[in-house]
């Protein structure tokens, strides 16, 4: 698919088949066709042939994500482990993993149980300072497991489906913004401020939410804030680059 995008100008439509896209994304032909129809893209024949511009191809890739199944793991286990692999600070719950992986809560809970039993996921209590100290249990991908090195290249290819961004900071993160005016909690108005606050608190749940709901421009602006630790500035730049993909 990357070759497809490089070899055509954005305004030029190209003929691809649903089966080609399905293979690229690790999904089924009916799922590709349904997504194209839902987005209003042109289906030129009943044989799954699509006339799409590179921009439309990118849109389908964003909506559907890219699925991978690692050896010895199910699709849900691969997706859950990939979500944790992209969260070096950890995630606070199965629900947070489900949201980042594009899975149901039930499938994620089962996958995490199996991954934990296999030693690929670890859980531990950590104390976070967010207005007040509190202890939370964080889930991490166990990069020290002997099999993780083999799995890592496959996990890096997983792209979860992109869902609609939240318009404002959710209720479960409001404690990080205890002294903030409500208008600043709206992403369209206060995105840069929200990113700066998340970088200063380094709350794992907050950063995980921000990675999926703030734009690269928000993170880049926040990275220029005065007084940031160099490691935190690098984190902001990485979040911006991740949002560009």
C-alpha positions as CSV (number, residue, x, y, z in Angstrom):
1,X,0.0,0.0,0.0
2,X,2.9,2.4,0.8
3,X,4.1,1.8,-2.8
4,X,0.6,2.6,-4.0
5,X,0.7,5.9,-2.2
6,X,4.2,6.8,-3.4
7,X,3.6,6.1,-7.0
8,X,0.4,8.2,-7.6
9,X,-0.4,11.8,-7.2
10,X,-3.0,12.5,-4.5
11,X,-5.7,13.7,-7.0
12,X,-5.3,10.7,-9.3
13,X,-7.7,7.8,-8.9
14,X,-6.3,4.3,-9.2
15,X,-7.9,0.9,-9.7
16,X,-7.4,-1.5,-6.8
17,X,-9.3,-4.6,-5.7
18,X,-10.9,-5.2,-2.4
19,X,-8.9,-8.3,-2.1
20,X,-5.6,-6.4,-2.5
21,X,-6.6,-4.0,0.3
22,X,-7.8,-6.9,2.5
23,X,-4.4,-8.6,2.2
24,X,-2.6,-5.3,3.0
25,X,-4.7,-4.7,6.1
26,X,-5.0,-8.3,7.2
27,X,-8.8,-8.3,7.1
28,X,-11.6,-9.7,5.0
29,X,-12.9,-8.5,1.6
30,X,-16.5,-7.9,2.9
31,X,-15.1,-5.7,5.7
32,X,-13.2,-3.6,3.1
33,X,-16.2,-3.3,0.8
34,X,-18.5,-2.3,3.7
35,X,-16.1,0.3,4.9
36,X,-15.8,1.8,1.4
37,X,-19.6,1.9,1.0
38,X,-20.0,3.5,4.5
39,X,-17.5,6.2,3.4
40,X,-19.3,6.8,0.1
41,X,-16.5,5.5,-2.1
42,X,-17.2,4.4,-5.6
43,X,-17.6,0.6,-6.2
44,X,-17.3,0.3,-10.0
45,X,-18.2,-3.4,-10.3
46,X,-19.8,-6.2,-8.3
47,X,-16.4,-8.0,-8.2
48,X,-14.9,-5.9,-5.5
49,X,-13.0,-3.5,-7.8
50,X,-12.7,0.0,-6.3
51,X,-11.7,3.2,-8.0
52,X,-9.9,5.1,-5.2
53,X,-7.6,8.0,-4.9
54,X,-4.5,7.6,-2.7
55,X,-6.2,9.8,-0.1
56,X,-9.2,7.4,0.0
57,X,-6.8,4.5,0.4
58,X,-5.3,6.2,3.4
59,X,-8.7,6.9,4.8
60,X,-9.7,3.2,4.5
61,X,-6.4,2.2,6.1
62,X,-7.1,4.6,9.0
63,X,-10.7,3.4,9.5
64,X,-9.9,-0.3,9.3
65,X,-6.4,-0.4,10.8
66,X,-3.9,-3.1,10.0
67,X,-4.4,-6.5,11.6
68,X,-1.6,-8.9,12.4
69,X,-1.6,-12.3,14.2
70,X,1.7,-13.2,15.9
71,X,2.8,-16.8,16.0
72,X,1.2,-18.5,19.0
73,X,-1.2,-15.7,19.7
74,X,-4.7,-14.9,18.7
75,X,-5.7,-11.7,16.9
76,X,-7.0,-10.2,20.1
77,X,-3.9,-11.2,22.0
78,X,-1.7,-9.7,19.3
79,X,-3.7,-6.4,19.3
80,X,-3.7,-6.1,23.1
81,X,0.0,-6.7,23.3
82,X,0.7,-4.2,20.5
83,X,-1.3,-1.6,22.4
84,X,0.8,-2.1,25.5
85,X,4.0,-2.1,23.4
86,X,3.0,1.3,22.2
87,X,2.5,2.5,25.7
88,X,5.9,2.5,27.4
89,X,4.5,4.1,30.5
90,X,1.9,1.4,30.9
91,X,-1.9,1.4,30.8
92,X,-4.2,1.5,33.8
93,X,-6.9,-1.0,32.9
94,X,-8.2,-3.6,30.5
95,X,-10.6,-0.9,29.3
96,X,-7.7,1.4,28.5
97,X,-6.1,-1.4,26.5
98,X,-9.3,-2.2,24.7
99,X,-9.7,1.4,23.7
100,X,-6.2,1.7,22.3
101,X,-6.4,-1.7,20.6
102,X,-9.8,-1.3,19.0
103,X,-11.1,-4.4,20.8
104,X,-14.2,-5.1,22.9
105,X,-13.7,-5.0,26.7
106,X,-14.6,-8.7,27.0
107,X,-12.1,-9.8,24.3
108,X,-9.4,-7.7,25.8
109,X,-9.9,-9.1,29.4
110,X,-9.6,-12.6,28.1
111,X,-6.5,-11.7,26.0
112,X,-4.8,-10.0,28.9
113,X,-5.4,-13.0,31.1
114,X,-3.8,-15.3,28.6
115,X,-0.9,-12.9,28.0
116,X,-0.3,-12.5,31.7
117,X,-0.3,-16.3,32.2
118,X,2.2,-16.6,29.3
119,X,4.5,-14.0,30.9
120,X,4.1,-11.5,28.1
121,X,2.2,-8.9,30.2
122,X,3.1,-7.8,33.7
123,X,1.1,-5.9,36.3
124,X,2.4,-3.8,39.1
125,X,1.3,-1.1,41.6
126,X,2.8,2.3,41.1
127,X,2.3,5.6,43.0
128,X,1.4,8.5,40.8
129,X,1.3,12.1,41.9
130,X,-1.7,13.9,40.3
131,X,-3.0,16.6,42.6
132,X,-2.5,13.9,45.3
133,X,-0.6,10.7,45.5
134,X,-2.5,7.6,44.5
135,X,-1.6,4.0,43.9
136,X,-2.6,2.5,40.5
137,X,-2.1,-0.9,38.9
138,X,-0.4,-0.6,35.6
139,X,-0.2,-3.1,32.8
140,X,3.0,-3.4,30.8
141,X,4.3,-5.4,27.8
142,X,7.1,-7.6,29.3
143,X,9.9,-6.7,27.0
144,X,12.2,-9.0,29.0
145,X,10.4,-12.1,28.1
146,X,12.6,-14.3,25.8
147,X,9.9,-14.4,23.1
148,X,9.3,-10.7,23.0
149,X,12.2,-9.9,20.7
150,X,10.6,-12.2,18.1
151,X,7.2,-10.7,18.5
152,X,8.3,-7.0,18.5
153,X,8.6,-6.6,14.7
154,X,5.1,-8.0,14.2
155,X,3.6,-5.9,17.0
156,X,5.1,-2.8,15.3
157,X,3.1,-3.5,12.2
158,X,-0.3,-3.5,14.0
159,X,-2.3,-0.4,13.4
160,X,-5.6,-0.1,15.4
161,X,-8.7,1.3,13.8
162,X,-8.8,5.1,14.4
163,X,-12.0,6.2,16.2
164,X,-13.4,9.7,16.5
165,X,-11.5,11.9,18.8
166,X,-12.9,13.1,22.1
167,X,-14.0,16.8,22.0
168,X,-13.0,17.4,25.6
169,X,-11.1,15.9,28.5
170,X,-13.1,12.9,29.9
171,X,-14.4,12.9,33.4
172,X,-12.0,10.3,34.7
173,X,-9.1,12.6,33.9
174,X,-10.5,15.8,35.3
175,X,-8.5,15.5,38.5
176,X,-5.4,16.3,36.5
177,X,-7.0,19.7,35.6
178,X,-8.5,20.6,39.0
179,X,-7.6,24.3,38.6
180,X,-8.5,24.6,34.9
181,X,-11.4,26.7,33.4
182,X,-13.9,24.4,31.7
183,X,-13.3,26.1,28.3
184,X,-9.6,24.9,28.4
185,X,-10.8,21.3,28.7
186,X,-12.2,21.4,25.2
187,X,-9.6,20.1,22.7
188,X,-10.4,22.6,20.0
189,X,-9.8,25.5,22.3
190,X,-7.3,24.2,24.8
191,X,-5.4,21.4,23.1
192,X,-2.0,22.9,23.6
193,X,-2.7,23.6,27.2
194,X,-4.0,20.1,27.8
195,X,-0.9,18.6,26.2
196,X,1.4,20.8,28.5
197,X,-0.5,19.7,31.6
198,X,-0.3,16.0,30.6
199,X,3.4,16.3,30.1
200,X,3.8,17.9,33.5
201,X,1.8,15.3,35.4
202,X,3.0,12.3,33.3
203,X,-0.1,10.5,34.3
204,X,-0.1,7.2,32.2
205,X,-3.9,7.2,31.6
206,X,-3.8,10.9,30.7
207,X,-0.9,10.4,28.2
208,X,-2.6,7.4,26.7
209,X,-5.8,9.5,26.2
210,X,-3.8,12.4,24.8
211,X,-2.0,10.2,22.3
212,X,-5.3,9.3,20.7
213,X,-7.1,12.6,21.0
214,X,-4.6,15.5,20.7
215,X,-3.1,16.5,17.4
216,X,0.6,16.6,16.4
217,X,0.5,20.4,16.5
218,X,-0.7,20.3,20.1
219,X,2.2,18.1,21.2
220,X,4.8,20.1,19.2
221,X,3.6,23.4,20.7
222,X,3.7,21.8,24.2
223,X,7.2,20.5,23.5
224,X,8.4,24.1,23.2
225,X,7.2,25.0,26.7
226,X,9.8,26.4,29.1
227,X,11.2,24.3,31.9
228,X,10.5,20.9,30.4
229,X,12.9,18.1,31.2
230,X,14.7,17.0,28.0
231,X,13.3,13.5,28.3
232,X,9.8,14.9,28.6
233,X,10.4,17.1,25.6
234,X,11.5,14.0,23.6
235,X,8.3,12.3,24.7
236,X,6.2,15.1,23.4
237,X,8.1,15.1,20.1
238,X,7.6,11.3,19.8
239,X,3.8,11.7,20.5
240,X,3.7,14.3,17.7
241,X,5.5,12.0,15.2
242,X,3.2,9.1,16.2
243,X,0.2,11.3,15.5
244,X,1.5,12.1,12.0
245,X,1.1,8.4,10.9
